[in-house]
Amino acid sequence: MKKRMIIAPYRNQIVFTVLAVLIAILLMTIGFWKTVLLVALTGIGYFIGKTQDEKRSISSILASIQAFFER
């Protein structure tokens, strides 16, 4: 429990540093466009999974997407 209190203020720094290292490794190994495709497909998969977990309907999903782009 004590270790979590020490790491807690730096949680975002740790997470985003690890994320940046992973993206850098992907860019160096598989290239820019394949990395972009991988990130886009991962984002789409996350979005679909999140909406399924929340038990949202297709029409409410499309309405939220439309509202996002109308800002």
DARAJO-V964205 format. One record per backbone hydrogen bond with DSSP energy under -0.5 kcal/mol. CO is the residue of the C=O (numbers start at 1). NH is the residue of the N-H. If there is no record, write none. Layout:
BEGIN
CO & NH
CO & NH
END
This chain:
BEGIN
1 & 5
2 & 6
3 & 7
4 & 8
5 & 9
7 & 10
8 & 11
10 & 14
11 & 15
12 & 16
13 & 17
14 & 18
15 & 19
16 & 20
17 & 21
18 & 22
19 & 23
20 & 24
21 & 25
22 & 26
23 & 27
24 & 28
25 & 29
26 & 30
26 & 31
27 & 31
31 & 35
32 & 36
33 & 37
34 & 38
35 & 39
36 & 40
37 & 41
38 & 42
39 & 43
40 & 44
41 & 45
42 & 46
43 & 47
44 & 48
45 & 49
46 & 50
47 & 51
48 & 52
49 & 53
50 & 54
51 & 56
52 & 55
57 & 61
58 & 62
59 & 63
60 & 64
61 & 65
62 & 66
63 & 67
64 & 68
65 & 69
66 & 70
68 & 71
END
